[in-house]
Each structure stands twice: as C-alpha cells, then as structure tokens.
C-alpha cells in the first residue's frame, strides 16, 4: 500500500517499499502489478514486463494484469506480444474496457484496419461515452475502407470531444486536405501547431495546405522548420508534401525513411513467387489510378504494347471504381485486371503471391489512396517504384526505382534506398494514341486576349512557390503584351495569386485561369499557348508531356532532386536541351529572351513538331521494348538469384 501511495510523487521510495513487500511475499500479485506500473510510468518497459509477467504467474485470471502487460510490451516494440496479452485479457473478461480499446488502437496503428474496425464498433457500442481516441481509430479504419462520409463523422465526433487535442485536429485536417477543403485543413493545422510547435507532420501538412491555397505568408519559415525537424530526426513529415518543399535529396531520403518505418505492419508474411511460370515474366502493376488520371493517361499505350510473348500482365486496382472510356481501354490492355480495393492488404498480398507475380510495380508510392503497407509484405520477389511518386520511398522492400540518367544521375543514388533501374532515354512513357478534340476553342472562349503572347503553366497550383511566381511577374512586367495562363484553381488560390500579382505591379487580369475540361478538349486548347513555364522544385510531369505532345515548348529549371529533373528528362528525350536551365536566374533570362523573340518560339515549335516523329520521347514501340528487356534483366539479376548487384542497372 505504501508503494502504491508513493508511486506518483516519490518513485524511488515506491520502488523501495514494493521491493520490501516482495521480499516478505515474493509471489504477491498486487506488489508485482504496482511495481510494473511504476516501471512502465518511469519509461522502463523491460523492467515493467518482468514485473507484470511475475504478477500474471501469481494471478493468471487477472485481465488487468494482462492489459498492462500489453501496454508494456507495446512500449518496448513487441507488438505481437502486446496483441496476445490484450486478447488474453479479453478471453478472461469479454468486453474488458481497457483491453478492447488498446487492442483496437494497436491494430489500427499496425494498419490492420479490417480487424480494428469491428473492435472499434464493439467498444463504442459498449461504452457510448468513449473518449476521442476510439473515434479517431474508427475514422481511420473507415477512411481506409473507402467510407469517407463515415470517417468524417467519426473525426468530427472526436473533435467535439477533444477540440484542443493536436492528434484529433491533425486527423481531421488530413481528411479535409484529401477532400480539397484546404482552408478548413489549414485552420485546424494552425491550431494544432500552436499546441505542438515541433510536430513535423502538422508543419508539413500545413505548408502543403497553404501551398494549395497559394497563401504564402510565413511559408518560407514553415519550410525552414520542416528542414530543421528532418535534420534533427524529430518526427515524421507528410511524405507527399516533401516533393514540393525546397529540401535537399538527403533530407528527402530521411523523410521517406521515417515514413517507411511507420509502414512496416504487424501482418503475416506471404509466400512469394520463385520462378516465372510458363516462360513468360509475370508482371504486376498496383495503382489507385487505373482511371481518368494523369498517371494512367501516360501509361495506357505502354500497357497495350508490352510483348505478350515475353510478359504476362496483371493489374491490381486499389482505387475508386470508375466507368469511362479510358478505364475500359486500360482493362482491355491487361491479361488480368482485378479490383482489390475492398480487400485488406494481407488479402491483396496473398492474391499477388498466388498469381506468382515475379516483378511488381508500385505506381502510387506515397500518394492519395496508396496502400503502401502492401509492399512491406513483399508479395513479389522483385518490387519496383515508378512514376507516381517522384522521389525515394526510403523502404527496404523496394528493390528498384525506374528512372533515367538525366532524371536521376548516378550521383543521386546515395540518396535513394532503391537501386536505379535506368531506362535508356526517359523515365516517362507517353500515350501517342490519346484523343485530341477536333475543334479547338477560340482565344475568346479561353478568356485570352486576341493578340497576347500566351505563357502558360498547367501544373497544379501547390507547385507554384513565391520565388518562381516572382520570376513570372517580372517577366510579365517586361513583356507588355503577355498573359499567364494557369491551371484551374480553387477560389482562394485564384484570389491570392491575383493579389500577389497586383503587389508585384502586374494587373490581376493578366492571370487567366483555365476552366476544367476533359483531356481531349484540354489538349486541343494548347494551340493558343506559346511557351510553357515550368515550376521548381516540383516539375511538370504529365502536364509537360501534354504540352510537348501538342507542340508547346517547355522551359524548365532542373535542380538536385528527382522531382525537379523530370521535365528536363523529357526535353532531353525530345531533343530540346537548350530549354533546360539550372538556376532561377538562368531560367528568368532564358524566358525573357524567348518572350522577346517570337521567331525563336516559332522555330522551337517547328523543331518540336519534327522531333516528335524522330526522337525517343514519343516512340512507344522503342520504350516498351526497352522496358520489357529491363524488367527481364531485373528479374534475372534479382538478389536471390545472384550475388549483390551494382548500385544501378
């Protein structure tokens, strides 16, 4: 009793009292239990585990002892043991409150959402006055199951119960950001950062939300705080947001590795393919974007061109279902297309293993709707990252990243956990069969002046950072007949960009925002654009490919990171290397030269049209053949088949 009383205010006195009690009665369960609590609260989980195990030996029917043993095991990183302890407590006392909540939370943290959800529901039925934690866990599980309405309701319930809890605010904000409600997300994240100024995830998601709104006040300071957090190794940042954050390749690797550490789930391993069946390489693609999406619009023709005498193709769709002409085309391009979006990741992994997939390509990386934990189960012996995430994934379960020598020079290899698998010309495929509307809209229909020089950037607005925008505004100031044609943007971003233009002496009407159109109509309106101005450090990918396909020259600024070099890769592959700059000063000077010399733009257009038929960028027969060869080589040179390979292929 003395030990229990002293536990909070005098840990050493409590430890001495409990030790004395155990010398008198070595098997006293309460003494061991209180000692376990003391050690756990003192941050000594190993000592706590020993005390709880002794208590459990003395009193094996105690659910409370099993629950607290689970807490100590979880604190020491022994998730399997913690799960077993919680389940034992529930076996002893069905519905044991603490154990039920702790088990649900553990399974949710381990990304075993299909198992965690019914436990959350059971807990909330039994204990309707439950606090915010279980509502958050339920929201996460529902979100993973695709029930976004239910997830939002759960998160809002948690927020009502704990309006100042940073964890709750971050979860609600993440959902708001995913649903493009960036103003709501930013407001919650600002409150969260006030509560926890060093929370790196909140800082990174706040910076991304503000970038989506083009609300740049304080964004440079946010970027510095994110970099400092990564340098010190504190906390995880939002993995997607780092691609558009000015960070070194080294810090991008740190961020990805930290994200990957939280992905390795406590799931059973699955057997993987050992040989390629029937002489054909079994190739699987996993994506949430087998639909009207930028990734699919690049890949459709490639999927149709894989050599079926050498490769058997499988598609595993993990994203929202869709009925569209592109979806129909994609489904028809594969030997086997399956929708696994409703399956738990272990079920997906078993299916992939049963299909004996030899090489599995992740087209998502750390993007919306990704199921990254699937790849942590290693369902295929060779796993490759490509296209969807333009950076390292920092995870040991990926063997390669498909890229090229311009996008990822050999010197960048040390900042990637994956080995470079080099395509000979360009990392980026193209769909030369993409439909273009027969009739282009007029300039008036597009809101463009009849005689203006039209500079454009159809990148999403979050890629536009203040330094790049300042270059554009100086360019407009020096070229009076020019306008800047931008991608569709939310109302707040439009207003902020117009205000920023006015602040730099440029009339807001010289920014023209394109309405959202279908891809064929969007491609057709490129006829009015004379020069595409790229963003950095996150370049144009699909939007650059669209522009080059439609004959619009692209001016880019290449940096150190993969995401900042992808437009340059495409320009190399189309034979226009003079449009690649390596500093904003050079980028600005080149843009001004071109804007003042319309004849040079006409000549670039002429070369671009000619090169489209002779250079590699749009030669999909060449691309598909090279990729088929490369994937066979990756399979034949897999680590299990030979000694460790060199750092790139």
C-alpha positions in Angstrom: 0.0 0.0 0.0 2.9 2.4 0.8 4.4 1.7 -2.6 1.1 2.4 -4.4 0.7 5.7 -2.5 4.2 6.8 -3.2 4.2 5.8 -6.9 3.4 9.2 -8.4 5.3 11.6 -6.1 8.3 9.5 -5.0 9.2 6.8 -7.5 12.4 5.7 -5.6 10.5 5.5 -2.3 7.8 3.5 -4.0 10.3 1.1 -5.6 11.9 0.5 -2.2 8.5 -0.1 -0.5 7.4 -2.5 -3.2 10.8 -4.3 -3.1 10.3 -4.8 0.7 6.8 -6.1 0.2 8.1 -8.7 -2.4 10.9 -9.8 0.0 8.2 -10.6 2.5 5.8 -12.2 0.0 7.7 -13.0 -3.3 4.5 -14.0 -5.2 2.3 -11.2 -4.1 0.4 -10.2 -7.3 -0.5 -6.7 -6.3 3.0 -5.8 -5.4 4.3 -7.1 -8.8 1.4 -5.3 -10.5 2.2 -1.9 -8.8 5.9 -2.4 -9.5 5.1 -3.0 -13.2 3.0 0.2 -13.3 5.8 2.1 -11.6 8.5 0.9 -14.1 6.2 1.5 -17.1 5.5 5.0 -16.0 9.2 5.6 -15.4 9.9 4.6 -19.0 11.5 1.3 -18.2 9.3 -1.2 -20.2 11.7 -4.2 -19.9 11.5 -4.0 -16.1 7.8 -3.5 -16.3 7.3 -6.6 -18.5 9.2 -8.7 -16.0 7.1 -7.4 -13.1 3.8 -7.9 -15.0 4.8 -11.4 -16.0 5.5 -12.3 -12.4 2.1 -10.8 -11.4 0.5 -12.9 -14.1 2.1 -16.1 -12.8 0.8 -15.3 -9.4 -2.7 -14.3 -10.6 -3.3 -15.8 -14.1 -7.0 -14.9 -14.2 -6.4 -11.1 -13.9 -7.5 -9.2 -17.1 -6.0 -6.0 -15.7 -2.5 -7.6 -15.4 -2.7 -8.9 -19.0 -3.8 -5.4 -20.2 -1.0 -3.6 -18.5 1.5 -6.3 -19.7 0.2 -5.5 -23.2 0.9 -1.8 -22.7 4.5 -2.5 -21.6 5.1 -4.9 -24.5 3.8 -2.3 -26.9 6.0 0.4 -25.4 9.0 -1.9 -26.0 8.1 -2.5 -29.6 6.9 -6.1 -29.1 3.5 -5.7 -30.9 2.8 -9.4 -31.3 3.3 -10.0 -27.6 1.1 -7.0 -26.8 -1.7 -8.3 -29.1 -1.5 -11.7 -27.4 -1.8 -10.0 -23.9 -4.8 -7.9 -24.9 -6.5 -10.9 -26.4 -5.8 -13.0 -23.3 -7.4 -10.2 -21.2 -10.5 -10.2 -23.4 -10.6 -14.0 -23.1 -10.6 -13.7 -19.4 -13.1 -10.8 -19.3 -15.0 -10.4 -22.6 -15.5 -6.7 -23.3 -12.8 -5.7 -20.8 -12.8 -1.9 -21.5 -9.1 -1.1 -21.4 -8.0 -4.2 -23.3 -10.7 -3.7 -26.0 -9.7 -0.1 -26.6 -6.0 -0.9 -26.5 -6.3 -3.8 -29.0 -8.3 -1.7 -31.4 -5.8 1.1 -31.2 -2.8 -1.3 -31.7 -4.4 -3.0 -34.7 -5.2 0.4 -36.2 -1.6 1.6 -35.6 -0.4 -1.6 -37.3 -2.6 -0.8 -40.3 -4.7 -3.9 -39.8 -7.8 -1.8 -40.4 -10.2 -4.6 -41.3 -9.6 -6.2 -37.9 -9.5 -3.0 -35.9 -12.8 -1.6 -37.2 -15.2 -4.2 -35.6 -13.3 -3.8 -32.3 -13.8 0.0 -32.5 -17.5 -0.5 -33.2 -17.8 -3.0 -30.4 -16.1 -0.6 -28.0 -18.4 2.3 -28.9 -21.5 0.1 -28.5 -20.4 -1.0 -25.1 -19.1 2.4 -24.0 -21.0 5.2 -25.7 -19.4 7.8 -23.5 -16.0 6.8 -25.0 -13.3 9.5 -25.5 -11.8 10.8 -28.7 -9.1 8.1 -29.3 -11.5 5.3 -30.4 -13.5 7.7 -32.6 -10.2 8.7 -34.3 -9.3 5.0 -34.8 -12.7 4.3 -36.2 -12.4 7.2 -38.5 -9.0 6.0 -39.8 -10.4 2.5 -40.4 -13.5 3.8 -42.2 -11.3 6.0 -44.4 -9.2 3.1 -45.4 -12.4 1.1 -46.2 -13.4 4.0 -48.5 -16.3 5.2 -46.3 -15.3 8.9 -46.4 -18.6 10.1 -45.0 -18.4 7.8 -42.0 -14.8 8.7 -41.5 -15.5 12.4 -41.4 -18.4 11.9 -39.0 -16.1 9.9 -36.7 -13.3 12.5 -36.8 -15.8 15.3 -36.2 -17.2 13.4 -33.1 -13.6 13.1 -31.9 -13.0 16.8 -32.4 -16.2 17.6 -30.5 -14.9 15.5 -27.6 -11.4 16.9 -27.7 -11.4 20.2 -29.5 -7.8 21.1 -28.5 -6.2 17.7 -29.0 -3.5 18.0 -31.7 -3.8 14.4 -32.8 -7.5 14.8 -33.4 -7.0 18.1 -35.2 -4.3 16.6 -37.5 -6.5 13.6 -38.4 -9.5 15.8 -39.3 -7.2 18.2 -41.2 -5.7 15.3 -43.2 -9.2 14.2 -44.3 -10.1 17.8 -45.1 -7.0 18.2 -47.2 -7.7 14.9 -49.1 -11.2 16.3 -49.9 -9.6 19.6 -51.1 -11.1 21.6 -48.2 -7.7 23.2 -47.7 -9.0 26.3 -45.8 -10.5 24.1 -43.1 -7.4 21.9 -43.0 -5.1 24.9 -42.6 -7.2 26.4 -39.8 -7.1 23.2 -37.8 -3.4 22.7 -38.5 -2.6 26.2 -37.3 -4.3 25.4 -34.0 -2.5 22.1 -33.8 0.9 23.7 -34.4 0.1 26.2 -31.6 -0.4 23.3 -29.3 2.6 21.3 -30.6 5.0 23.7 -32.4 7.5 20.9 -33.1 5.0 18.5 -34.7 6.7 17.9 -38.0 3.8 16.2 -39.6 1.5 19.1 -38.8 4.0 21.6 -40.1 4.4 19.7 -43.4 0.7 19.3 -43.9 0.1 22.9 -43.0 2.7 24.0 -45.6 1.1 21.9 -48.2 -2.4 23.2 -47.4 -1.2 26.8 -47.6 0.6 26.0 -50.9 -2.7 24.6 -52.3 -4.3 28.0 -51.4 -1.3 30.0 -52.6 -1.3 31.5 -49.1 2.4 32.2 -48.8 2.6 34.3 -45.7 5.1 32.5 -43.5 5.6 29.6 -45.9 9.4 30.1 -46.1 9.6 29.9 -42.3 7.5 26.7 -42.4 9.8 25.1 -44.9 12.8 26.0 -42.7 11.1 24.4 -39.7 10.4 21.3 -41.7 14.0 21.1 -42.8 15.3 21.6 -39.2 13.0 18.9 -38.0 14.3 16.4 -40.6 17.9 17.4 -39.8 17.3 16.7 -36.1 15.5 13.5 -36.8 12.3 14.5 -34.9 9.0 13.1 -36.1 7.6 12.1 -39.4 6.5 14.6 -42.1 3.8 14.2 -44.7 5.7 12.2 -47.3 3.9 13.6 -50.4 4.4 17.2 -49.4 8.2 16.9 -49.3 8.3 16.7 -53.1 7.2 20.3 -53.5 9.1 21.5 -50.4 12.6 23.0 -51.1 14.6 20.2 -49.5 17.9 18.5 -50.3 17.9 15.0 -51.6 19.4 13.9 -48.3 16.5 15.3 -46.3 14.0 13.8 -48.8 15.6 10.4 -48.1 15.4 11.0 -44.3 11.7 11.9 -44.6 10.9 8.9 -46.7 12.8 6.5 -44.4 10.9 7.9 -41.4 7.6 7.4 -43.2 8.5 3.9 -44.2 9.4 2.9 -40.6 5.8 3.6 -39.6 4.5 1.5 -42.6 6.0 -1.9 -41.7 2.9 -3.6 -40.4 2.5 -6.4 -37.9 1.0 -8.6 -40.6 1.8 -12.3 -41.5 4.3 -12.7 -44.3 3.2 -14.3 -47.5 5.0 -16.7 -49.9 6.4 -15.1 -53.0 6.9 -16.3 -56.5 10.1 -18.2 -57.0 10.1 -18.8 -60.8 8.4 -17.2 -63.8 5.7 -19.6 -64.8 5.3 -20.7 -68.4 8.4 -18.9 -69.7 6.7 -15.5 -69.6 7.6 -12.9 -67.0 4.6 -12.3 -64.7 4.4 -8.6 -64.3 2.0 -6.9 -61.9 1.0 -3.2 -61.6 -0.6 -1.8 -58.4 -2.3 1.5 -58.7 -5.3 3.5 -57.4 -5.2 5.4 -60.7 -6.5 3.0 -63.4 -9.0 5.7 -64.3 -9.1 9.2 -65.7 -5.9 10.3 -64.0 -2.6 11.8 -65.0 -0.7 8.6 -64.4 -3.0 6.4 -66.5 -3.0 8.9 -69.3 0.8 8.4 -69.6 0.8 4.6 -69.3 -2.2 3.5 -71.4 -0.3 2.8 -74.6 2.6 1.2 -72.9 0.3 -1.4 -71.3 -1.1 -2.2 -74.7 2.5 -2.6 -76.1 4.0 -5.0 -73.6 5.3 -8.0 -75.6 2.8 -10.7 -74.7 5.1 -13.5 -75.9 7.6 -12.5 -73.2 5.4 -10.8 -70.5 2.1 -11.6 -68.9 0.5 -8.5 -67.4 -1.7 -8.2 -64.2 -3.3 -5.0 -62.9 -4.4 -4.7 -59.2 -6.7 -1.7 -58.8 -6.7 -0.3 -55.3 -8.6 2.9 -56.1 -12.1 4.2 -56.6 -14.0 2.4 -59.3 -14.8 4.2 -62.5 -16.6 3.7 -65.8 -15.0 5.6 -68.6 -13.6 5.1 -72.0 -10.0 5.2 -70.5 -10.9 2.7 -67.8 -12.4 0.3 -70.5 -9.2 0.7 -72.5 -7.0 0.0 -69.5 -8.9 -3.1 -68.5 -8.6 -4.4 -72.1 -4.9 -3.8 -72.1 -4.1 -6.4 -69.4 -4.1 -10.1 -69.4 -5.7 -10.0 -66.0 -7.3 -6.9 -64.3 -8.8 -7.2 -60.8 -10.3 -4.7 -58.4 -8.9 -5.4 -55.0 -9.8 -2.1 -53.4 -12.1 -3.7 -50.9 -9.7 -6.3 -49.7 -7.4 -6.0 -46.6 -3.7 -5.7 -47.6 -2.9 -9.2 -46.5 -5.6 -10.5 -48.8 -4.1 -8.4 -51.7 -0.7 -9.8 -50.9 -1.8 -13.4 -50.9 -3.6 -12.9 -54.2 -0.4 -11.4 -55.8 1.6 -14.3 -54.4 -0.9 -16.8 -55.7 -0.7 -15.2 -59.1 3.0 -15.9 -58.9 3.9 -12.3 -59.8 7.7 -12.1 -60.4 8.0 -8.3 -60.7 5.6 -5.9 -59.0 5.4 -2.2 -59.9 4.0 0.4 -57.4 2.6 3.3 -59.4 1.5 5.2 -56.3 4.3 5.5 -53.8 3.1 7.9 -51.1 0.2 9.4 -52.8 -3.6 9.5 -52.3 -5.3 6.1 -52.0 -1.9 4.3 -51.8 -1.7 1.0 -49.9 2.0 1.2 -49.2 1.9 -1.4 -46.5 1.1 -4.0 -49.2 4.6 -3.7 -50.5 6.1 -4.1 -47.0 4.7 -7.7 -47.1 6.9 -8.3 -50.1 4.3 -10.3 -52.1 6.7 -10.4 -55.1 10.4 -11.2 -55.2 11.2 -8.0 -57.2 9.4 -4.8 -56.3 9.8 -1.6 -58.3 8.7 2.1 -57.7 7.7 4.1 -60.8 6.1 7.3 -61.9 3.5 8.1 -59.2 5.9 9.3 -56.6 9.0 11.2 -57.9 11.4 10.5 -55.1 12.8 7.7 -53.0 10.4 5.7 -50.9 13.1 5.0 -48.3 11.9 1.5 -47.7 13.9 -1.7 -47.8 11.2 -3.7 -49.5 11.6 -1.9 -52.8 14.4 -3.2 -55.0 14.4 -0.6 -57.8 13.1 2.7 -59.0 12.5 3.0 -62.8 14.2 6.2 -64.0 16.8 7.5 -66.4 20.2 9.1 -66.2 19.1 12.7 -66.5 16.2 12.5 -64.0 18.4 10.6 -61.6 22.1 11.0 -62.2 24.3 8.3 -60.7 25.5 10.8 -58.0 21.9 10.8 -56.7 22.0 7.1 -56.0 23.3 7.6 -52.4 20.1 9.4 -51.5 17.8 6.6 -52.7 17.1 3.3 -50.9 16.1 1.7 -54.2 18.7 0.9 -56.9 18.3 2.9 -60.1 16.9 0.9 -63.0 17.8 3.0 -65.9 15.6 3.3 -69.0 17.8 4.3 -72.0 16.0 7.5 -72.9 13.4 8.8 -70.5 11.7 7.7 -67.3 8.3 8.9 -68.7 6.1 6.9 -71.1 3.6 8.7 -73.4 0.3 7.9 -74.9 0.6 8.8 -78.6 -2.9 7.5 -79.1 -4.5 10.0 -76.7 -7.6 11.7 -78.1 -7.4 15.4 -79.1 -10.7 17.3 -79.6 -11.1 18.0 -83.3 -12.2 21.6 -82.8 -10.0 23.8 -80.5 -11.8 26.6 -78.6 -11.1 30.1 -79.7 -9.0 32.5 -77.8 -12.1 34.3 -76.7 -13.6 31.1 -75.5 -10.5 30.6 -73.4 -10.6 34.1 -72.0 -7.3 35.0 -73.8 -6.7 38.4 -75.5 -6.6 38.1 -79.3 -3.1 39.5 -79.7 -1.3 38.5 -76.5 1.8 36.4 -76.0 0.4 33.4 -74.1 2.8 32.0 -71.5 1.2 29.0 -69.6 1.7 26.7 -66.7 -0.9 24.0 -66.3 0.8 22.5 -63.2 -1.3 22.2 -60.0 -1.1 25.4 -58.0 0.6 23.9 -55.0 3.7 23.5 -57.1 3.9 27.3 -57.5 6.2 28.8 -54.9 6.8 32.5 -54.3 10.3 32.6 -55.9 9.0 31.1 -59.2 5.9 33.3 -59.2 8.2 36.4 -58.7 10.1 35.4 -61.8 6.9 35.1 -63.8 5.7 38.5 -62.6 9.0 40.2 -63.6 8.6 38.5 -67.0 5.1 39.9 -67.5 6.3 43.3 -66.4 9.0 43.3 -69.1 6.8 41.8 -71.9 3.8 44.1 -72.0 1.7 42.1 -74.4 1.9 38.9 -72.4 -0.5 37.0 -70.2 0.0 34.0 -67.9 -2.4 31.1 -68.5 -2.8 28.9 -65.4 -4.5 25.7 -64.5 -7.9 25.6 -62.8 -7.6 26.6 -59.1 -9.7 26.9 -56.1 -11.3 30.3 -55.5 -8.9 31.2 -52.6 -5.8 30.3 -54.6 -7.1 32.4 -57.6 -7.7 35.4 -55.3 -4.3 35.0 -53.6 -2.4 34.8 -56.9 -4.2 37.8 -58.3 -3.4 39.7 -55.1 0.3 38.6 -55.3 0.4 39.8 -58.9 -1.0 43.2 -58.0 1.5 43.5 -55.2 4.3 43.0 -57.8 2.9 45.6 -60.2 1.1 43.3 -62.6 -2.6 43.7 -63.2 -4.7 40.7 -62.0 -6.4 40.4 -65.3 -3.1 39.2 -66.9 -3.6 36.0 -65.0 -6.0 33.8 -66.9 -7.3 30.7 -65.2 -8.3 27.9 -67.5 -11.6 26.1 -66.7 -11.5 22.4 -66.0 -12.1 20.4 -69.2 -11.9 16.8 -70.4 -8.5 15.7 -71.6 -9.2 15.9 -75.3 -10.6 19.4 -75.0 -7.7 20.5 -72.7 -5.1 19.2 -75.2 -6.8 21.0 -78.1 -6.6 24.4 -76.4 -2.8 24.1 -76.2 -2.9 25.6 -79.7 -3.0 29.1 -78.1 0.0 28.6 -75.8 3.4 29.8 -77.0 5.7 28.8 -74.1 5.1 26.6 -71.1 6.8 27.9 -67.9 7.6 25.0 -65.5 7.7 25.1 -61.7 10.6 24.0 -59.4 11.4 22.1 -57.2 8.4 20.1 -58.3 8.4 20.0 -62.1 5.7 19.3 -64.6 5.3 15.6 -65.4 2.1 14.8 -67.3 1.5 18.4 -68.0 4.9 18.8 -69.6 4.2 15.6 -71.7 0.9 17.1 -72.8 2.5 20.4 -73.8 5.3 18.7 -75.8 2.8 16.3 -77.4 0.8 19.4 -78.6 3.9 21.2 -79.8 4.3 23.7 -77.0 8.0 24.3 -75.9 8.6 23.8 -72.2 11.1 25.9 -70.2 12.2 24.2 -67.0 14.6 24.7 -64.1 16.4 21.5 -63.1 17.6 21.0 -59.5 19.1 18.3 -57.4 16.0 16.2 -56.7 14.3 13.7 -59.0 11.0 15.7 -58.9 13.0 18.8 -60.1 14.5 17.0 -63.1 11.6 15.2 -64.7 10.7 17.9 -67.2 14.3 18.2 -68.2 14.4 14.4 -68.8 11.5 14.8 -71.3 13.2 17.8 -73.0 16.3 15.7 -73.5 14.3 12.9 -75.0 12.6 15.3 -77.4 15.8 17.0 -78.5 15.4 20.4 -76.9 18.1 20.5 -74.2 18.5 24.3 -74.5 15.2 24.7 -72.7 16.8 23.1 -69.5 18.2 25.7 -67.1 19.8 25.0 -63.7 19.1 28.2 -61.7 16.2 30.6 -61.4 18.4 33.4 -62.7 19.2 31.4 -65.9 15.5 30.4 -66.1 14.4 34.0 -65.9 16.9 35.2 -68.5 16.0 32.4 -71.0 12.3 33.1 -70.6 12.8 36.8 -71.2 14.9 36.0 -74.4 12.2 33.7 -75.8 9.3 36.0 -74.9 11.0 38.9 -76.7 11.9 36.9 -79.8 8.7 35.3 -81.2 10.7 34.0 -84.1 12.6 31.7 -81.8 9.4 30.4 -80.3 8.2 29.6 -83.8 11.4 27.8 -84.6 11.2 25.8 -81.3 7.7 24.8 -82.3 8.8 23.7 -85.7 11.7 21.6 -84.2 9.3 20.1 -81.7 6.9 19.0 -84.3 9.6 17.4 -86.4 11.3 15.8 -83.4 8.0 14.2 -82.2 8.4 11.7 -85.1 12.2 11.0 -84.7 13.2 11.4 -81.1 12.6 8.8 -78.3 10.0 10.7 -76.1 7.0 9.6 -78.2 8.4 6.4 -79.6 6.4 3.9 -77.6 7.5 0.9 -79.5 11.1 1.6 -78.5 10.0 2.5 -74.9 8.0 -0.8 -74.5 10.8 -2.9 -75.9 13.4 -1.3 -73.7 11.2 -1.7 -70.6 10.4 -5.3 -71.3 14.2 -6.0 -71.6 14.9 -4.1 -68.4 12.3 -5.9 -66.3 13.6 -9.3 -67.5 17.1 -8.2 -66.5 15.8 -7.1 -63.1 14.2 -10.5 -62.6 17.2 -12.4 -63.8 19.6 -10.3 -61.6 17.4 -10.3 -58.5 19.3 -10.7 -55.2 18.0 -14.2 -54.6 19.3 -15.3 -58.0 22.8 -13.9 -57.8 25.4 -12.1 -55.8 24.6 -8.4 -54.8 24.5 -6.3 -57.9 25.9 -2.9 -58.6 24.1 0.2 -57.4 22.3 0.8 -60.7 21.2 -1.2 -63.8 
